[in-house]
Amino acid sequence: MLASLICWSVRVLGYLVLARLLLSWFPRASTGSFAVVVELIERSTEWILGPARKMIPPIRAGAGLIDVSGLVVLLALQLFIGPLVCQVASSLV
């Protein structure tokens, strides 16, 4: 039970990071229920994306910069952290 809850939590975090990456492509609404959802997603993912932004520099693309830290975090969650956490959690129970 605890192992599945831990795996589920890591999976949800991955979905929240993906949602934040997708929402960053669109203009942000300042009012309404959608703005509340966006704020909730941002607050729940900033603890992992903030430090990643400080460690991973943006990539220069023409005249602008592309922040790839969110993509790196998402890939790390899906390929390394998620499977590792789920395996360790299931072996402890």
C-alpha positions in Angstrom: 0.0 0.0 0.0 2.7 2.5 1.0 4.9 1.5 -2.0 2.0 2.1 -4.5 1.3 5.5 -2.8 5.0 6.5 -3.2 5.0 5.4 -6.9 1.7 7.2 -7.5 3.1 10.4 -5.9 6.2 10.4 -8.3 3.9 9.8 -11.2 1.6 12.7 -10.3 4.7 14.9 -9.9 5.7 14.0 -13.4 2.2 14.9 -14.7 2.3 18.2 -12.9 5.7 19.0 -14.4 4.4 18.1 -17.9 1.3 20.3 -17.3 3.5 23.2 -16.3 5.7 22.8 -19.4 2.6 22.8 -21.6 1.0 25.8 -19.8 4.2 27.8 -20.2 3.5 28.0 -24.0 0.3 30.0 -23.5 -0.4 33.4 -22.0 -1.3 33.3 -18.4 -4.8 34.2 -17.2 -4.8 36.6 -14.3 -8.3 35.8 -12.9 -10.8 33.0 -12.8 -10.7 29.4 -11.8 -8.2 28.5 -14.5 -5.7 30.9 -13.0 -6.1 29.2 -9.7 -5.3 25.8 -11.3 -2.2 27.3 -13.0 -1.1 28.8 -9.7 -1.6 25.4 -7.9 0.5 23.6 -10.6 3.3 26.3 -10.4 3.5 26.1 -6.6 3.5 22.3 -6.5 6.4 22.0 -9.0 8.5 25.0 -8.2 10.4 23.1 -5.4 11.9 20.8 -8.1 12.0 23.2 -11.1 13.6 26.1 -9.3 16.8 24.4 -8.3 17.0 22.8 -11.8 16.7 26.2 -13.4 19.7 27.4 -11.4 21.8 24.3 -12.3 20.9 24.0 -16.0 21.6 27.1 -18.1 19.1 28.0 -20.9 20.1 27.2 -24.5 20.5 30.1 -26.9 18.2 29.8 -29.9 18.7 32.7 -32.3 17.8 35.9 -30.4 16.1 34.1 -27.5 16.8 31.6 -24.9 15.1 28.2 -24.3 14.7 26.9 -20.8 15.3 23.2 -21.0 15.4 22.6 -17.2 11.8 21.5 -17.1 12.3 18.9 -19.8 15.4 17.6 -18.0 13.4 17.2 -14.8 10.6 15.5 -16.6 12.9 13.0 -18.3 14.7 12.4 -15.1 11.4 11.7 -13.3 10.2 9.4 -16.0 13.4 7.5 -16.8 15.4 7.4 -13.6 13.8 8.8 -10.4 10.4 7.2 -10.8 11.5 3.6 -11.5 14.2 3.8 -8.9 11.8 5.2 -6.2 9.2 2.6 -7.1 11.7 -0.3 -7.0 13.1 0.8 -3.6 9.6 1.4 -2.2 8.4 -2.0 -3.3 11.5 -3.8 -1.9 11.0 -2.1 1.5 7.4 -3.4 2.0 
